[in-house]
Amino acid sequence: MDRTETLPTPSDPGPPPPATRPAAPPPPTRRSPAWTRPALATLLLATAVLYLWGLGASGWANSFYAAAVQAGSVSAKAFLYGSSDAANSITVDKTPASLWLMALSVRLFGLNSWAMLVPQALCGVASVGVLYATVKRWHGPVAGLIAGAVLAVTPVATLMFRFNNPDALLVLLLVAGAYATVRAVETAGTRWIVLVGVLVGFGFLTKMLQAFLVVPVFAGVYLLAAPTGLWRRVRQLLLAGLAVLVSAGWWVALVELVPASARPYIGGSQGNSILELTLGYNGLGRITGDEVGSVGGGGPRMGGGGGGPFSGQTGLLRMFDGEVGGQVSWLLPAALILLVAGLVAAGRAARTDRTRAGLLLWGGWLLVTGLIFSFMSGIFHAYYTVALAPAVGALVGIGTTLLWRQRRPLPPSDDATVAGARGQRWRPLAATVTLAGTLAVTVWWAWVLLGRSPDWYPWLRVVVLVVGLLGAALLLLVARLPRRFVPVVLGLGAAAALAGPVAYAVQTAATPHTGSIPSAGPSVAGGFGRGGFPGGRPADGQFPGAGGNDGGRDAGGREGGRDAGGRDGGQMPGAPGVGQMPGFPGGGQRPGFPGGGMGGLLDAREPSAALRELLEHDSDSYTWVAATIGSNNASGYQLATRAPVMPIGGFNGSDPSPTLAQFRRHVADQKIHYFVGGGGFRANGGSSAAQEIATWVQETFTAQAVDGVTVYDLSTGGNAS
């Protein structure tokens, strides 16, 4: 072939190039149809409305991260390390990249819910746009629009792009990594594959080892499909690996090399080590369940089937169960069917075939990540599955458009052309039946998922099933229908397939969510529900000391405490496998120690005006205006006072930070004004330092009650040695 000849497009791959042919340049850019830009603009605008409308209703959302954002907005050191407080006693239990974006926004616009959450929403809009660009490049604008729309309305995506967990930035970085992989495969370009490594490295700085789940997929697709020699591909991948090491390793090296006395304690670790946190609590421990100091997961020790009170049951169907199904699995069966159908349609294509490479890229992402989520025995939360949404959307877009093209008979051509196309095209009947069957399976699964919330718009599931099955039947007859009816058939099918996730997404956007375990959509039977309780939300008042039944305020400042999902919350007495909370014998709430969900573990409570006034009094004279057990317990006081509050023991109250000796030294040096009682869990091992500190304070200082909260003034010198 002459080098100036137009190269084949993905939809018309043509004969495979000779094995000895040098790397080909990228295909010339074709002009997109006139409707492409308006359609993309409409998609992005609708996504922005969904993610930005009423964004501040969730208050501080996850107060654990909100407190770190507040700290990073006023302290450069806290910004760099991701400290929970501006006095840098301890970090959050993640790497800090997502906090950097939010802290910069807060520094620009002031500390409020909208300023903190708007970077998350913009990450979501950008993720939809980058996914569209990635899929469109090889598979056309229709496939890109379908992929972007599916991602936008996936309920867990709507939740996470309106929340302050690290997942929003992680998704954007990984989708951008997929785009860079596509560009690298086109030209065997070293710069693009190195960029993949940089993006994955910053993904590590966002949510640690979860970013690496896609690495074997990106590397495998490039190794298979890049149009250059094998050893050059291997050398380029080694350079990409070096880029990962540099872009992620600079921060790890900084933390490890700086003396412990000059930086905050690394939250989530038992040895003040970021490497321990990476490989243990946030690494292999999530797979095996061996997470020292955690209160969830724990493999079989923490509940049947290898899950735990916050993890659900492990197994092949975990992504479809009561807790996870409604978050992400609406189009998951369709994605799996279309992946298989697309690979069969690709047949024995050339090594560099882009249709197959695209399917392997997104199919590998979905299968590797989904299987690890399904079988990990450590802490697992349903919102982790937002990482699956881009792959589901891409596979649905690619597979649907591929089969829609394949349903048409081959145009008249000579035998050589037909031979070259063999394995690239399906018979029209097989493609049509597969499309119709995929739609039927999709609406049946939506009918099942909607049935898990039987009191929530019960008519919707019937409409989805009837319209979807009608659309599937018409798809079987589409070749016989007049041309003007084809858009109607396609519209019926698309509306039925997306009605369920769209309804869940809108409900999610319209509902405030707070706490550490948010969940999209209405409460469901057999799941944790939006409140994080097995079997859905408990009846009001079911648990003694329910936060929201005692006139408190939640972390966002609304009347009535709220649980992790945004509903009226409460303690979970005697949660199976969970250790005792300091000050909460048997898991119940001790009078005088109110807190957020589960004793301050899952959520925070804004203090009353009297308690806030007490903490703020003479606050400039102390490094920490108060100390309390657990990061979430501390976050409510810190966000209310805008002053550092020491979170003893980190998130679970099980980190050895500070030790009793260190705490006593801080008290002697007049660095801590008050100790506020309540909060914290201890389970699955971990340090007893928080309990030792609480006991010493109770034995040494005189307690006072302020609006039902027990407070100790540590500046008095105490009544015991």
Beta strands, then each sheet from edge to edge (+ up, - down):
strand 1: 553-554
strand 2: 605-606
strand 3: 624-629
strand 4: 645-648
strand 5: 672-676
strand 6: 703-706
strand 7: 709-713
sheet 1: 1+ 2-
sheet 2: 4+ 3+ 5+ 7- 6+
end
